[in-house]
Amino acid sequence: MGLLKYKKWIILILVPIGLLPIFYMTDDRPMVCPEPCKMHSGYAERKSCESAWAYAKGMCTKRCLDCETGDYECLQKWVKAGYSHDADVEKSALKILVSKPVSDPDFKSMKSEFNKIFRFNADEKLDGSCIETPETSENYLDTNLLASKGFNYTTRPLQFYDNVFNYKKAACLYGMLIMVIYWVFEVIPLPVTALFPLFGWPLLGVMPASKVALNYFNNVNCLFFGGLTVAIGVEVTHLDKRLALSVLRMVGADPVFLLLGFMSITSFLSMWISNVATTAMILPIGVAVLEQLKASIDKETAENAVENGESESLVKSETKENDDDDETDKQNSKYYAQKQFSKALTLAVCYCASIGGIGMPTGTGPNLIFMGMLPAEAGASFGSFAILNAPMTIIMTLIAWGMLWFVFIRGTKKYSNSEKELVTGIIEKQYQSLGPMSHAEKSVAFVFGLLACFWLTRSPAGGKDGGLVGWGDALTFRDTKNKAYITDSTAAIFMTFILFILPEKSFSEAMSEKGTYTPILTFKYATSKLPWNVLFILGGGFAMAQGVTQTRLAQWISSQLGFLQGMNPLLISLVICYIVAFTSQAAANSATITIFLPILKSLAPLMQVNPLLLMVPATAAVSCAFVLPVSTPPNAVAFAYGYLKIGDMARVGSVLVMVTVLITVLMSYTLGAIAYPDMFDECAGWWVEMAGDAELTARCM
C-alpha cells in the first residue's frame, strides 16, 4: 500500500528507463550515405546539397560509411561491408562495376546503369546524390541499405525502408510510448506530456526543434483559437443560455419532449462550444427543474399526510426516495418517476455534450487532430466535415433520446397539469431574468452567425472538382500547388479580430462616455477563459504524429499487421472503431485519436483503401465516451450532481457505444463520398503522394 502512494512517481521515472531496450532491437549495420556534393560546380547547388548531406549524416547516426570521393568509392565500401546480392542482374552489374578501373571506357556506361538500378543519383548529371528534402533523403538512405541486401528497389522502394527497424524508428517509438503511457495513466497533466516532443524529438534525433515547434500553433490550432474565442463571446453575453431557454420554452413540459429539448440544444451548442462549458451551462437549468419538481412532490405528500391525520414522522418517511419495487402508492410512483427523469436528464446532457462535439470540427479536439493530419487536397474542410458529421450527430441524438426514454421514462407516471405548469414557470422565469437582448448579445449573435456561414460555405466540397463551389474556392489567391491561401482559420481569426473591436454598448452610447468604450471581449478576459491546455494537447499530438510519419514508424507498425491484408475493409473499420471507442472510455479522447490516426493512415495501403475510410469513422467513434464518469469531463460533471450511480451510466452507456459506433461506420461508408469525394478512391492523387508507397503507386499508374 505504501508504494501505491508513489505510483505516479514510479511510472514517471521507471517508464523511460524500462523502455530503453527498444534501442537494442534496431538494425545497426552501417550503410552508405550520399557523397558530400564536392562534384557540384555551382555555389548555390553545392551549399544546398551540403546542407542536405550534413542533415542526412547526422540523422543516420552510427550507420554511415563516409564517401568522400563520390559514388564509385561508396560502392566499393558497400561491397566490402559484406552485403550480398541475390538478384542475378544486380549481382552481375555490381561485380562488373567494381572490377572495372575508372579509366575503362565502359566504366561510365556501367556506372550509369548501376545508378539506375540502385538510384544512387538524384539528378541527371550522375555526379552526386543530392536530395531536395531531408525526409526523402532519409528514405533514400535506408532504401540503399535494403537494396544492398538483394531486394529489387526499382519495384518496391519504400517497402524495404518500412520493414527495417532502424534507429530513428526506435527513437520515435521510444518517445511515443513514453507519451502514451503518461497520457493513459495521467502521470502528469495531459498538456505537460504534450510538451515532450519539443525537447524529446530533437534530443532523440527524430526531428529538429524548429520543425517540432511549428506544430504548436499551426493552421488547425488557429482555427481552434478563433472558434473558441468567439464561443467565449457567446458565453460572456449569455447568448447560449438565451438560445437554450428559448428552445425549452417551445418544447413544452411533457417529460419526453422536455428531454428531447434538453438533448437537442445541448448537441447544438456543443458543436460550437466546448462540451464541458455546454454541460456546465445546461445542467443547472435542468437541475433547477428537477429540484422544483421534487419540492412540489414533497409539499403534496406532506399535505396529504396531514389531511389523513398521519404523524410528522410518517410524513418524513413517506417523502424519502427509496429503491424498493413497491410502487403502488401514488406518491411513491411520483417520486419514482421524478427519480427516473432525473437520471435520464442528467445522462442526456452529458451524452449529448459528447455527441454534439462530433458534428463540427471545432466541437472537440479529436476533430481538429483529424483535420490537421490531412493535406488540404484531401478535402477535409469545415463544410465537408459538417456535411457528414452534422447528420450523424442528429441521428445519434435521436437514438440516445429513444434509449433514455426506453430505460428510464417508459412506464413511469406522467406529469399532472400542475407539474407541467410548474416546469413551464421555472423555464419562463429563467428566460425573463435575462431581460431583452442587449447590444452586445446582438453583436455576438451577428458575428457568430456570420462565422458559421463563412465556415460552411467556404469550400463545401473541400475544393474538389465537380463539387459545390464555395466563396473560398472562387478566390484566385493560390500557391504553386493550387492550394488556396484562405482556410477555415482565416474566417475564425477575422471574426475574433472583429469581436475584440466591437463595443459592448452601441457606438453612440460608447462615444458619449468621454470618448471611451469597452469592447465586448477583451483580450485579457478571453485568454483567461481560453482552454490553453487543449491547444498544447493538439500541438503535442501533431508533433507526435509528424515524428511517427517522417520516421515512417507508422508504416513499420502497419507492416507488422500483414495478416489484415485481404480482409473486408468494412469489418476491419468496424473493429478498429470499437477498439478506439472503448479505449477512449479510460484514456483522453485527444490522446487516443493521436495514437490511432497515424497508424490507420499507414494501414490504408495494406488494406488497399483510402485512409479517409478508416480515419473518418474512427474520429467520430473516439467521442463515444459514455460508459464511465472518468471517460470524459461532461460525464464527471453530470455524475457530481448525485443523481446517478456508476451502474446507471455503464448500463446505458455500453449499449449506446455499441450502437453509435455502428452508426459512424455505416454513415461513413454510405454518405461519406458526398462529403469527401475521394473517400473510396484509393488512387487519389494527394494520397498517392502522401503515402509514398511503391505498391500503391504501381497500382494507381
Secondary structure, DSSP 8 states (H G I E B T S, - for coil): -TGGGGHHHHHHHHHHHHTGGGGGGS----EE-----TT--SHHHHHHHHHHHHHHHHHTTT-EE---S-HHHHHHHHHHTT----SHHHHHHHHHHHHS-TT-TTHHHHHHHHHHHHT--SSTT-S----SSHHHHHHHHHHHHHHHTT--TTT-HHHHHHH---HHHHHHHHHHHHHHHHHHHTSS-HHHHTTHHHHHHHHHTSS-HHHHHGGGGSHHHHHHHHHHHHHHHHHHTTHHHHHHHHHHHHH-S-HHHHHHHHHHHHHHHHTTS-HHHHHHHHHHHHHHHHHHHHHHHHHHHHHHHHHTT--HHHHHHHTS----S---SHHHHHHHHHHHHHHHHHHHHHHHHHHHHTTSGGGSHHHHHHHHTS-GGG---HHHHHHHHHHHHHHHHHHHHHHHIIIIITTS----HHHHHHHHHHHHHHHHHT-S--HHHHHHHHHHHHHHHHHHHH-TTTT-TTS---HHHH---B-TT--BS--HHHHHHHHHHHHTTSBSS-HHHHHHTTT---BSS-HHHHHHHS-HHHHHHHHHHHHHHHHHHHTTHHHHHHHTTGGGTTS-HHHHHHHHHHHHHHHTTTS-HHHHHHHHHHHHHHHHHHHTS-THHHHHHHHHHTT---SSTTSSHHHHHHHTTSS--HHHHHHHHHHHHHHHHHHHHHHHHHHHHHH-TTTT-TT-HHHHHHH--HHHHHHH-
